[in-house]
Amino acid sequence: MTNGQLYAQAMASTLRIIETVSQDRWHAPTPCTEWDARQVANHIIGENLWAGELFCGKTVAEVGSALDGDLTGDDPAAAYPSTNATACLFLKY
């Protein structure tokens, strides 16, 4: 299995988990004691968007702080799938 396939498989597994979080549970604690469920989702969404930017050829300096802050919008579960597509567009299978 290639790295791209492993990444895509991990994102699909994460999506299945994120889809099960009800709206009233996004502020629930997680094993990452400094982050609630929404913050963990935001981090993963950010990583997918970072991957897309870097796969497009941008440098870390070019991306800068563009992906800082809340990337989840009103609905973290709805925000996540599009970031999978962004990252997967550039994966080599």
ChimeraX attribute file (.defattr): number of C-alpha atoms within 10 A of each C-alpha:
attribute: neighborCount
match mode: 1-to-1
recipient: residues
	/A:1	6
	/A:2	10
	/A:3	11
	/A:4	15
	/A:5	14
	/A:6	12
	/A:7	17
	/A:8	18
	/A:9	12
	/A:10	11
	/A:11	22
	/A:12	14
	/A:13	11
	/A:14	16
	/A:15	17
	/A:16	11
	/A:17	11
	/A:18	19
	/A:19	13
	/A:20	10
	/A:21	15
	/A:22	9
	/A:23	12
	/A:24	7
	/A:25	12
	/A:26	18
	/A:27	12
	/A:28	12
	/A:29	15
	/A:30	13
	/A:31	9
	/A:32	10
	/A:33	7
	/A:34	9
	/A:35	16
	/A:36	17
	/A:37	19
	/A:38	24
	/A:39	22
	/A:40	18
	/A:41	23
	/A:42	22
	/A:43	18
	/A:44	19
	/A:45	25
	/A:46	20
	/A:47	16
	/A:48	23
	/A:49	21
	/A:50	21
	/A:51	20
	/A:52	21
	/A:53	19
	/A:54	16
	/A:55	16
	/A:56	12
	/A:57	10
	/A:58	14
	/A:59	12
	/A:60	11
	/A:61	7
	/A:62	11
	/A:63	13
	/A:64	10
	/A:65	9
	/A:66	8
	/A:67	14
	/A:68	11
	/A:69	11
	/A:70	15
	/A:71	20
	/A:72	19
	/A:73	10
	/A:74	10
	/A:75	12
	/A:76	23
	/A:77	21
	/A:78	14
	/A:79	16
	/A:80	24
	/A:81	18
	/A:82	13
	/A:83	21
	/A:84	23
	/A:85	15
	/A:86	17
	/A:87	24
	/A:88	20
	/A:89	12
	/A:90	15
	/A:91	16
	/A:92	9
	/A:93	12
